[in-house]
């Protein structure tokens, strides 16, 4: 039995209003008009995965009750830092997040939820409220809005048909028939969009190889920049969609940072921009602005502890090695994929490329400044996305508090490939990223006060992350597993479906 057909699967299109304007009455109207029989409350747990609470819509009064009151859940089973003796929490749906479950056999509407404590106040330690506080603190410091978006990389795995085999580690932007999972990616993108995701594009990535009779093909879905809270929600839902689509199609999917030595790992690069009154502040007269440099300076200062939020299991540190287009040192640069923070091409040139490619076209007159971002390249999908976004918002805000922020950024700027032999002296003077969960925990313990400022990260969250990272006991693990194929496989298998 396949999913029951629903009259419309796009809630925003049906309601003819933006998601931010959705009301309880709108949700009830959609449910009634589309014969929705079930409602799912969904929320990320401590592991970053979406959790689900099912309701059957028995009548309009009960629908009104759950939409008005939310429901009670066991917080100690969702978050390691919540004690069983005081674990009751409320989950309350946010109407703006409503989307139709594309995989349910019964007509089902999903809503993301916020957590509240016993007194009906936002749960200080919940991931989504931590991000809320981080964004508010950033705005209070800068007068600007913190926006973000992610590049979500993943591998699709299926039996090797040996038809039009792709070249090993040469899959970047490959087309069918050499790329095998383009249609699968497009189906995922459509489902993510109908769930509220703002997608920029999708494509096949570098990584592809065969192993034990299976083909592993790396893909990427990249999003458009928006409010960081929405960006985190979209990435969390996207992982859920891609996994479910894989199960439906008979494919396995993994967001694991590293699968095997010598093959491209999967990252979760986060792009950021700073907006004020609808105008992007990352450029000034066509070059990186002091505003952007201050944000970069904060990321340079806190980079070693950002890995505690963005690289949360031992396989993360198998990816952060030289010569794999993954960062190892604390530096930044323009268009440079060997650095930690990259300033990608931002359409800052004066040439009207649209007209150059289409001579009969009149000048587009498009303000391309909005497209400029800066990209943090260390994170991967083992992260709890909301906490990662919060940590980046804290870091960028911290840069504005540094009296020598612009100077700090200038001193860590690099415009060469730092891993080439001729740049050995430069590489030696650059700070390095942690090489294990244990090392990340150590740095977070030192830098934690910055994250706890203004009440953004609660003490319990920081304590919980440090304890979780140290529980892996991986301080010397990277050196050991890279010398043993058996040990490597066991480690990868243990965290294959992380995040």
C-alpha positions as CSV (number, residue, x, y, z in Angstrom):
1,X,0.0,0.0,0.0
2,X,1.4,3.4,-1.0
3,X,0.8,6.8,0.6
4,X,-2.8,7.9,0.4
5,X,-3.3,10.8,-2.1
6,X,-3.9,14.2,-0.4
7,X,-5.7,17.0,-2.2
8,X,-2.6,19.2,-1.9
9,X,0.7,18.5,-0.3
10,X,1.9,22.1,-0.2
11,X,0.5,23.8,2.9
12,X,1.7,27.3,2.0
13,X,0.2,27.0,-1.5
14,X,-3.1,25.8,-0.2
15,X,-3.3,28.6,2.5
16,X,-2.0,31.2,0.0
17,X,0.1,32.9,2.7
18,X,3.8,32.8,3.9
19,X,4.6,30.2,6.5
20,X,5.4,32.8,9.2
21,X,1.7,33.9,9.0
22,X,0.2,30.5,9.6
23,X,-2.3,30.4,12.5
24,X,-4.0,27.6,14.4
25,X,-7.2,28.3,12.3
26,X,-5.1,27.8,9.1
27,X,-3.8,24.4,10.3
28,X,-7.3,23.3,11.3
29,X,-8.7,24.4,7.9
30,X,-6.0,22.5,6.0
31,X,-6.6,19.4,8.1
32,X,-10.4,19.5,7.4
33,X,-10.1,20.3,3.6
34,X,-7.5,17.6,3.0
35,X,-9.1,14.8,5.1
36,X,-6.0,14.6,7.3
37,X,-6.4,11.7,9.7
38,X,-3.2,12.0,11.7
39,X,-1.0,14.7,13.1
40,X,2.6,14.2,14.0
41,X,4.5,16.4,16.5
42,X,8.3,16.3,15.6
43,X,11.3,17.7,17.5
44,X,15.1,17.0,17.5
45,X,16.5,15.1,20.4
46,X,20.0,15.4,21.8
47,X,21.3,13.3,18.9
48,X,19.9,15.8,16.4
49,X,17.4,13.3,14.8
50,X,13.8,14.1,14.6
51,X,11.6,12.4,17.1
52,X,7.8,11.8,16.4
53,X,4.7,11.7,18.5
54,X,1.6,10.5,16.6
55,X,-2.0,11.7,17.1
56,X,-5.1,10.5,15.4
57,X,-7.6,13.3,14.6
58,X,-10.8,12.0,16.1
59,X,-12.7,15.2,16.0
60,X,-12.2,19.0,15.7
61,X,-12.3,19.5,19.4
62,X,-9.4,17.1,20.0
63,X,-7.4,18.7,17.2
64,X,-7.9,22.1,18.8
65,X,-6.8,20.7,22.1
66,X,-3.5,19.3,20.9
67,X,-2.8,22.4,18.8
68,X,-3.5,24.6,21.8
69,X,-2.0,22.7,24.7
70,X,0.8,20.5,23.1
71,X,1.7,17.4,24.9
72,X,3.9,16.0,27.7
73,X,7.0,14.1,26.9
74,X,9.9,12.5,28.8
75,X,12.9,14.8,28.5
76,X,15.4,12.4,30.1
77,X,14.9,10.0,27.2
78,X,15.5,12.8,24.7
79,X,18.4,14.6,26.3
80,X,21.3,13.0,28.3
81,X,21.7,16.1,30.6
82,X,18.1,16.0,31.9
83,X,17.6,14.0,35.1
84,X,14.9,11.3,35.3
85,X,13.7,12.8,38.6
86,X,12.6,16.1,36.8
87,X,12.2,14.9,33.2
88,X,8.6,16.0,32.3
89,X,8.6,18.5,29.5
90,X,5.9,20.0,27.2
91,X,6.2,20.0,23.4
92,X,4.2,22.8,21.7
93,X,3.7,22.8,17.9
94,X,4.8,25.8,15.8
95,X,2.2,26.3,13.2
96,X,4.6,27.9,10.7
97,X,6.4,24.5,10.3
98,X,3.4,22.5,9.1
99,X,4.0,20.1,6.3
100,X,2.4,16.9,4.9
101,X,4.3,13.7,5.5
102,X,5.2,12.5,2.0
103,X,5.9,9.0,3.2
104,X,2.9,8.2,5.4
105,X,0.3,5.7,4.1
106,X,-2.4,7.6,6.0
107,X,-2.9,11.3,5.4
108,X,-0.6,12.9,8.0
109,X,0.3,16.5,8.9
110,X,3.6,17.1,10.7
111,X,4.5,20.1,12.9
112,X,7.9,20.9,14.5
113,X,7.7,21.7,18.2
114,X,9.3,23.8,20.9
115,X,10.1,22.5,24.4
116,X,8.8,24.1,27.5
117,X,9.5,23.3,31.2
118,X,7.0,22.5,34.0
119,X,6.2,26.2,34.4
120,X,5.4,26.6,30.8
121,X,8.5,28.6,30.1
122,X,10.9,27.8,27.2
123,X,13.3,25.1,28.1
124,X,16.7,26.9,28.5
125,X,18.7,23.9,27.4
126,X,16.6,22.8,24.4
127,X,18.5,23.0,21.0
128,X,15.9,25.3,19.3
129,X,15.7,27.7,22.2
130,X,19.5,27.8,22.5
131,X,19.6,28.9,18.9
132,X,16.8,31.4,19.5
133,X,18.9,33.0,22.3
134,X,22.0,33.0,20.2
135,X,20.3,34.9,17.4
136,X,18.8,37.4,19.8
137,X,22.2,38.0,21.4
138,X,23.8,38.5,18.0
139,X,21.1,41.1,17.1
140,X,21.5,42.9,20.4
141,X,25.3,43.1,19.9
142,X,25.3,44.1,16.2
143,X,21.8,45.4,15.3
144,X,21.9,42.9,12.5
145,X,20.2,39.6,11.6
146,X,22.3,36.4,11.6
147,X,21.4,34.3,8.5
148,X,22.8,30.9,7.5
149,X,22.3,27.9,5.2
150,X,23.9,24.5,4.9
151,X,25.5,22.3,2.3
152,X,24.2,18.8,3.2
153,X,26.4,16.0,1.8
154,X,25.5,12.3,2.0
155,X,26.3,9.0,0.3
156,X,23.7,6.9,-1.5
157,X,24.5,3.2,-1.4
158,X,23.0,0.5,-3.7
159,X,24.1,-2.7,-5.4
160,X,26.7,-2.2,-8.2
161,X,25.1,-2.8,-11.6
162,X,28.5,-2.2,-13.3
163,X,26.6,-0.1,-16.0
164,X,28.4,3.1,-17.0
165,X,30.7,3.0,-13.9
166,X,31.8,6.4,-12.7
167,X,35.5,7.2,-12.1
168,X,36.7,6.8,-8.6
169,X,36.6,10.2,-6.8
170,X,35.6,12.0,-9.9
171,X,31.9,12.4,-9.4
172,X,31.7,16.2,-9.0
173,X,28.6,17.5,-10.9
174,X,28.5,14.2,-12.9
175,X,25.4,13.6,-15.0
176,X,23.6,10.3,-15.7
177,X,24.2,7.6,-16.7
178,X,27.5,7.9,-14.9
179,X,25.8,9.4,-11.9
180,X,23.2,6.9,-10.7
181,X,21.1,8.8,-8.2
182,X,20.1,12.1,-9.8
183,X,16.4,11.3,-9.9
184,X,16.5,10.2,-6.3
185,X,18.1,13.5,-5.3
186,X,15.4,15.4,-7.2
187,X,12.6,13.5,-5.5
188,X,14.3,14.4,-2.1
189,X,14.6,18.0,-3.1
190,X,10.9,18.3,-4.1
191,X,9.8,16.7,-0.8
192,X,12.1,19.0,1.2
193,X,10.7,22.0,-0.6
194,X,7.1,21.0,0.1
195,X,8.1,20.7,3.8
196,X,9.2,24.3,3.8
197,X,12.9,24.0,2.7
198,X,14.4,26.7,0.6
199,X,16.8,24.9,-1.7
200,X,19.4,26.5,-3.8
201,X,20.4,23.4,-5.8
202,X,21.5,19.8,-5.7
203,X,24.3,17.9,-7.5
204,X,26.5,14.8,-7.3
205,X,29.7,15.3,-5.3
206,X,33.3,14.2,-5.7
207,X,33.0,10.9,-3.8
208,X,32.1,7.7,-5.6
209,X,33.5,4.3,-5.3
210,X,32.6,0.6,-5.2
211,X,33.1,-1.6,-2.1
212,X,31.9,-5.2,-1.5
213,X,29.7,-5.2,-4.5
214,X,28.0,-1.9,-3.7
215,X,28.3,1.6,-5.3
216,X,28.7,4.5,-3.0
217,X,27.8,7.9,-4.6
218,X,28.1,11.2,-2.9
219,X,25.5,13.8,-3.4
220,X,24.8,17.3,-2.0
221,X,21.7,19.5,-1.4
222,X,22.5,23.1,-0.8
223,X,20.0,25.6,0.7
224,X,19.4,29.3,0.4
225,X,20.4,31.6,3.2
226,X,17.6,32.6,5.7
227,X,17.1,33.2,9.4
228,X,19.4,30.8,11.2
229,X,16.5,29.2,13.1
230,X,14.7,28.4,9.9
231,X,18.0,27.1,8.4
232,X,18.5,24.7,11.2
233,X,14.9,23.4,11.0
234,X,15.3,22.9,7.2
235,X,18.5,20.9,7.6
236,X,17.0,18.7,10.3
237,X,13.9,18.0,8.2
238,X,16.0,17.4,5.1
239,X,18.0,14.6,6.7
240,X,14.7,13.0,7.8
241,X,13.4,13.3,4.2
242,X,16.5,11.9,2.5
243,X,16.7,8.9,4.8
244,X,13.0,8.1,4.4
245,X,13.2,8.5,0.6
246,X,16.2,6.1,0.7
247,X,14.2,3.5,2.6
248,X,11.3,3.9,0.2
249,X,13.6,3.4,-2.8
250,X,15.5,0.5,-1.4
251,X,18.8,2.5,-1.0
252,X,20.9,3.0,2.1
253,X,21.9,6.6,2.9
254,X,24.6,7.9,5.3
255,X,25.6,11.4,6.4
256,X,28.6,9.9,8.2
257,X,31.7,12.2,8.0
258,X,34.0,9.4,6.8
259,X,33.4,6.0,5.3
260,X,36.8,4.8,4.4
261,X,40.4,6.1,4.1
262,X,41.3,7.8,0.9
263,X,37.7,8.6,-0.2
264,X,35.9,12.0,0.1
265,X,34.2,12.5,3.5
266,X,30.9,14.2,3.9
267,X,30.7,17.6,5.5
268,X,28.0,20.0,6.5
269,X,29.5,23.3,5.5
270,X,27.6,26.3,6.9
271,X,27.4,29.6,5.0
272,X,26.6,32.7,6.9
273,X,25.7,36.3,6.1
274,X,24.9,39.4,8.2
275,X,21.8,41.4,7.2
276,X,20.7,44.8,8.2
277,X,17.4,46.3,6.9
278,X,17.4,43.7,4.2
279,X,20.9,44.6,2.9
280,X,23.8,42.1,3.1
281,X,26.7,43.6,5.1
282,X,29.4,41.1,4.0
283,X,30.8,43.3,1.2
284,X,31.8,47.0,1.0
285,X,32.9,48.4,-2.4
286,X,33.2,44.9,-3.8
287,X,35.6,43.5,-1.1
288,X,35.1,41.7,2.2
289,X,33.8,44.3,4.7
290,X,35.0,45.0,8.2
291,X,31.7,43.7,9.4
292,X,32.4,40.3,7.8
293,X,36.0,40.4,9.1
294,X,34.8,40.8,12.7
295,X,32.5,37.8,12.3
296,X,35.4,35.8,10.9
297,X,37.7,36.9,13.7
298,X,35.2,35.5,16.2
299,X,35.3,32.2,14.3
300,X,39.1,32.2,14.2
301,X,39.2,32.6,18.0
302,X,36.6,30.0,18.8
303,X,37.3,27.6,15.9
304,X,38.9,24.8,18.1
305,X,35.8,24.6,20.3
306,X,33.3,24.9,17.4
307,X,34.3,21.4,16.6
308,X,32.7,20.3,19.8
309,X,29.4,21.3,18.3
310,X,30.1,20.5,14.7
311,X,32.1,17.2,14.9
312,X,30.5,15.0,17.4
313,X,31.8,11.5,16.9
314,X,35.2,9.9,16.4
315,X,34.7,9.5,12.6
316,X,34.5,13.3,12.3
317,X,38.2,13.5,13.0
318,X,39.0,11.0,10.2
319,X,37.7,13.6,7.8
320,X,39.6,16.5,9.2
321,X,43.0,15.5,7.7
322,X,45.2,17.2,5.0
323,X,44.6,16.8,1.2
324,X,40.9,15.8,1.5
325,X,39.4,19.3,0.9
326,X,38.7,19.4,4.7
327,X,40.2,22.0,7.0
328,X,42.9,21.2,9.6
329,X,44.2,24.6,10.5
330,X,42.7,27.9,11.8
331,X,42.8,30.4,8.9
332,X,40.5,31.9,6.2
333,X,40.8,33.0,2.6
334,X,39.1,33.9,-0.6
335,X,38.0,31.0,-2.8
336,X,40.4,28.8,-0.9
337,X,39.3,25.2,-0.1
338,X,42.3,24.4,2.1
339,X,41.2,26.9,4.8
340,X,38.7,26.7,7.6
341,X,36.6,29.7,6.7
342,X,36.2,30.4,3.0
343,X,34.9,33.5,1.3
344,X,33.4,32.0,-1.9
345,X,32.9,33.8,-5.1
346,X,30.3,36.5,-4.5
347,X,29.4,38.0,-7.9
348,X,31.4,41.1,-6.8
349,X,32.8,41.8,-10.3
350,X,31.5,44.6,-12.5
351,X,30.9,42.6,-15.6
352,X,27.2,41.9,-16.4
353,X,27.7,38.1,-17.0
354,X,24.1,37.6,-17.9
355,X,24.4,40.0,-20.8
356,X,27.8,38.7,-21.8
357,X,26.4,35.2,-22.1
358,X,23.1,36.4,-23.8
359,X,24.1,39.4,-26.0
360,X,20.4,40.2,-26.9
361,X,19.5,40.5,-23.2
362,X,19.3,44.0,-21.7
363,X,21.2,44.7,-18.5
364,X,19.7,42.6,-15.7
365,X,20.4,45.3,-13.0
366,X,20.4,42.6,-10.4
367,X,21.9,43.5,-7.0
368,X,24.3,40.6,-6.5
369,X,25.6,41.8,-3.1
370,X,23.0,39.7,-1.4
371,X,24.7,36.5,-2.5
372,X,27.9,37.0,-0.6
373,X,28.5,34.6,2.3
374,X,31.3,33.2,4.4
375,X,31.6,29.4,4.8
376,X,32.7,27.4,7.8
377,X,34.1,24.2,6.5
378,X,34.8,22.1,9.5
379,X,31.3,20.8,10.6
380,X,29.7,17.6,9.5
381,X,26.2,16.0,9.9
382,X,27.1,14.4,13.2
383,X,26.2,17.8,14.7
384,X,23.0,18.7,16.4
385,X,22.3,21.4,13.8
386,X,20.5,23.8,16.1
387,X,23.4,23.8,18.6
388,X,25.9,24.1,15.8
389,X,24.1,27.2,14.4
390,X,23.9,28.6,17.9
391,X,27.7,28.1,18.4
392,X,28.4,29.9,15.1
393,X,26.1,32.8,16.0
394,X,28.0,33.1,19.3
395,X,31.3,33.0,17.5
396,X,30.3,35.7,15.0
397,X,28.9,37.9,17.8
398,X,32.1,37.4,19.9
399,X,34.1,38.8,17.0
400,X,32.2,42.1,17.3
401,X,33.2,42.3,20.9
402,X,37.0,42.0,20.1
403,X,38.7,45.4,20.1
404,X,41.1,44.2,17.5
405,X,38.7,42.0,15.5
406,X,39.6,43.3,12.1
407,X,43.3,43.0,12.8
408,X,42.8,39.4,14.1
409,X,41.0,38.5,10.8
410,X,43.8,40.1,8.7
411,X,46.5,38.1,10.6
412,X,44.8,34.8,9.9
413,X,44.1,35.5,6.2
414,X,45.7,32.9,3.8
415,X,45.6,33.0,0.0
416,X,47.6,29.9,-0.8
417,X,47.1,26.1,-0.4
418,X,48.6,25.6,3.0
419,X,49.4,22.0,2.4
420,X,51.8,22.5,-0.4
421,X,55.5,21.9,0.6
422,X,56.5,25.5,-0.2
423,X,54.0,26.7,2.4
424,X,55.4,24.6,5.3
425,X,56.5,27.6,7.3
426,X,53.1,29.2,7.0
427,X,51.4,26.0,8.0
428,X,53.6,25.6,11.1
429,X,52.5,28.9,12.6
430,X,48.8,28.3,12.1
431,X,46.8,26.9,15.0
432,X,45.4,23.4,14.4
433,X,41.9,22.0,14.9
434,X,41.4,19.3,17.5
435,X,42.1,15.7,16.3
436,X,39.6,13.9,18.5
437,X,36.3,14.3,20.4
438,X,38.4,14.3,23.6
439,X,40.5,17.2,22.4
440,X,37.4,19.1,21.3
441,X,36.0,18.6,24.8
442,X,39.2,19.9,26.3
443,X,39.0,23.1,24.3
444,X,35.3,23.6,24.9
445,X,36.0,23.3,28.7
446,X,38.5,26.2,28.3
447,X,36.3,28.4,26.1
448,X,32.9,27.6,27.5
449,X,32.4,31.0,29.2
450,X,32.0,32.7,25.8
451,X,29.1,30.3,24.9
452,X,27.5,30.7,28.3
453,X,27.6,34.6,28.1
454,X,24.1,36.2,28.0
455,X,22.6,32.9,29.0
456,X,22.8,31.5,25.4
457,X,24.1,28.0,26.2
458,X,23.0,26.6,29.6
459,X,25.6,25.1,31.9
460,X,23.9,21.7,31.6
461,X,24.2,21.7,27.7
462,X,27.9,22.5,27.8
463,X,28.5,19.9,30.6
464,X,26.5,17.4,28.6
465,X,28.4,18.0,25.4
466,X,31.8,17.7,27.1
467,X,30.7,14.5,28.9
468,X,29.4,13.0,25.6
469,X,32.6,13.8,23.7
470,X,34.8,12.4,26.4
471,X,32.8,9.2,26.6
472,X,34.2,8.2,23.2
473,X,37.7,7.9,24.7
474,X,39.2,8.5,21.3
475,X,42.2,10.7,22.2
476,X,44.6,8.3,20.2
477,X,42.0,6.5,18.1
478,X,42.6,8.3,14.8
479,X,46.2,7.0,14.6
480,X,45.2,3.5,15.4
481,X,42.3,3.0,13.0
482,X,44.1,4.5,10.0
483,X,46.6,1.6,10.3
484,X,43.9,-1.1,10.5
485,X,41.2,-1.7,7.9
486,X,39.3,-3.9,10.4
487,X,39.4,-1.2,13.1
488,X,38.3,1.4,10.6
489,X,35.3,-0.6,9.4
490,X,34.2,-1.3,13.0
491,X,34.4,2.4,13.8
492,X,32.5,3.5,10.6
493,X,29.8,0.8,11.2
494,X,29.3,2.1,14.8
495,X,28.5,5.7,13.6
496,X,27.2,5.0,10.1
497,X,23.8,6.6,10.8
498,X,25.0,9.4,13.0
499,X,23.1,12.7,13.2
